[in-house]
Amino acid sequence: MDFRRVFTLARRVFSQIVRDRRTLALVFLAPIFVLALGGILFKASPENLALGVVNDDEGIEAPAPIGHISLAKLIVEELENDETFGVTELGREGVDLALKSGKVKGVVIFAPGFSRAVREGGQTTVELRLEGSNPSTAAGFVGNLSRLVMQRLVSLAEFSGHEGVVMPVVIEPSF
C-alpha cells in the first residue's frame, strides 16, 4: 500500500467536497437542523403540567407539639409550590372526566391510610393516572412527582430524627 497515493486521493476528495456548496450545506446545516427539531419535539422538562390531586388521606396523630398531620397534604403543598405543576383539587368521581376533557394531563391519588402506612413502614402506593397521549409529558410527570414526593418524605424523616431512612412509597402510573 502506497501512502503517497492514499494521501493524494484523500486530498483530491477533500478539495472536491470543499468546492461543492451543496455538500458543505449537507455536512454542516443538516445536523444542526435535525438537532434543533429534536430539541423542540422532545423537550426534556415540560413546564406547568396540569395535575389533578385526589387526597383521601385522613392523616395521623403525631406527638406534641406537631399534633394531627397529613403526609399527603404536605406533599400536595410541595406540588403547589413547585413551578413544574399546576395543581387542581379533584374528587374521586371527577378524575375520568378531567382527564378526558383535557383539564388535567395527570391525576395523583392518595389512598385512605397513606400517612398511616408510611408511619408504620409498610409499602404504600401513590396512584398516578395519566392522560397518556404524549410519552414525554408522561415521563415528566413520573420523574418530577417521584422527586418531589421523595424530597418531602426524606425531609420529614430528617426532621423527626430518622436520618438515612428509605421511604416505602411507590408511584404507580396508569394510562
C-alpha positions in Angstrom: 0.0 0.0 0.0 1.5 3.3 -1.1 0.7 6.1 1.4 1.5 8.7 -1.2 -1.3 7.5 -3.4 -3.7 7.3 -0.5 -2.8 10.9 0.6 -3.2 12.2 -2.9 -6.6 10.6 -3.3 -7.8 11.9 0.1 -6.6 15.4 -0.8 -8.5 15.3 -4.1 -11.7 14.1 -2.4 -11.4 16.8 0.3 -10.9 19.6 -2.3 -14.0 18.4 -4.2 -16.1 18.5 -1.0 -14.8 22.0 -0.1 -15.7 23.3 -3.6 -19.3 21.8 -3.6 -21.6 24.1 -1.7 -24.4 21.6 -1.5 -22.2 19.0 0.2 -20.9 21.6 2.7 -24.5 22.6 3.5 -25.5 19.0 3.9 -22.5 18.3 6.2 -23.0 21.3 8.5 -26.5 22.5 8.3 -28.5 19.2 8.2 -27.2 18.0 11.6 -27.9 21.4 13.2 -31.5 21.3 11.8 -32.1 17.8 13.0 -30.8 18.5 16.5 -32.9 21.7 16.8 -36.0 19.8 15.6 -35.3 17.0 18.1 -34.9 19.5 20.9 -38.2 21.1 20.1 -40.1 17.8 19.8 -38.6 16.0 22.8 -38.4 18.8 25.3 -37.0 17.2 28.4 -38.6 19.4 31.0 -42.3 20.2 30.2 -43.4 23.2 32.1 -46.6 23.8 34.1 -48.0 20.3 33.8 -51.7 20.3 34.6 -52.0 18.0 37.6 -55.2 16.9 39.4 -55.0 15.7 43.1 -57.3 13.4 44.9 -56.5 13.4 48.6 -58.4 10.7 50.5 -55.7 10.5 53.3 -57.1 11.2 56.7 -53.7 11.8 58.3 -52.2 10.6 61.6 -51.8 11.9 65.1 -48.2 12.8 65.8 -46.6 13.5 69.2 -46.9 17.0 70.6 -46.2 19.8 69.5 -47.0 18.6 66.0 -50.5 17.2 66.5 -52.5 16.0 63.5 -50.5 15.7 60.3 -51.4 14.5 56.8 -48.4 13.5 54.7 -50.5 13.6 51.6 -51.5 17.2 52.3 -47.8 18.1 52.8 -46.9 16.5 49.5 -49.8 18.4 47.8 -48.4 21.7 49.3 -45.0 20.8 47.9 -46.6 20.2 44.4 -48.4 23.5 44.6 -45.1 25.4 45.4 -43.2 23.7 42.6 -43.3 25.7 39.3 -43.5 22.4 37.3 -47.1 21.7 38.2 -50.4 23.5 38.0 -52.4 21.7 40.7 -56.1 21.3 40.7 -58.0 19.6 43.6 -60.4 16.9 42.4 -62.9 14.5 43.8 -62.5 10.8 43.0 -65.6 10.9 40.8 -64.2 13.7 38.6 -60.9 12.0 37.7 -62.0 10.4 34.4 -63.9 13.5 33.2 -60.9 15.8 34.0 -58.5 13.5 32.1 -60.9 13.1 29.1 -61.7 16.8 28.8 -58.0 17.8 28.9 -58.4 19.9 32.1 -55.5 17.9 33.6 -52.9 15.7 32.0 -52.4 13.6 35.1 -54.0 12.8 38.4 -52.3 11.8 41.7 -54.5 9.8 44.0 -53.6 9.4 47.7 -55.5 6.5 49.1 -57.1 6.5 52.6 -54.5 5.5 55.2 -51.5 6.8 53.2 -50.0 8.6 56.2 -50.5 5.6 58.5 -48.9 3.2 56.0 -45.8 5.5 55.7 -45.5 5.8 59.5 -45.8 2.1 60.0 -43.1 1.4 57.5 -45.2 -0.7 55.2 -45.3 -0.4 51.4 -47.7 2.2 50.2 -48.6 3.4 46.7 -49.3 6.7 45.2 -51.5 6.2 42.1 -50.7 8.4 39.1 -53.3 8.3 36.3 -52.1 9.8 33.1 -53.8 11.0 30.0 -51.2 9.1 28.0 -51.1 10.8 24.6 -47.6 12.2 25.0 -44.8 10.0 26.3 -42.5 12.9 27.0 -45.2 14.5 29.2 -45.8 11.2 31.0 -42.1 10.8 31.7 -42.1 14.4 33.1 -45.0 13.6 35.4 -43.4 10.4 36.8 -39.9 11.9 37.2 -41.0 15.2 38.8 -43.6 13.6 41.0 -41.1 11.0 42.2 -38.6 13.6 43.0 -41.0 15.8 44.9 -42.6 13.0 46.9 -39.2 11.6 48.0 -37.8 15.1 48.8 -40.8 15.8 51.1 -40.7 12.4 52.8 -37.0 12.5 53.3 -37.1 16.0 54.8 -39.9 14.8 57.2 -37.7 11.8 58.2 -34.8 14.1 58.9 -37.0 16.5 60.9 -38.2 13.6 63.0 -34.6 12.3 63.6 -34.8 9.3 61.3 -31.8 10.1 59.0 -30.9 7.5 56.3 -34.4 6.0 56.2 -35.7 4.9 52.8 -39.3 5.8 52.5 -41.6 3.0 51.3 -43.5 4.8 48.6 -44.1 3.5 45.1 -45.5 5.7 42.4 -47.6 3.6 40.1 -48.5 5.2 36.8 -51.5 4.0 34.7 -53.0 5.3 31.5 
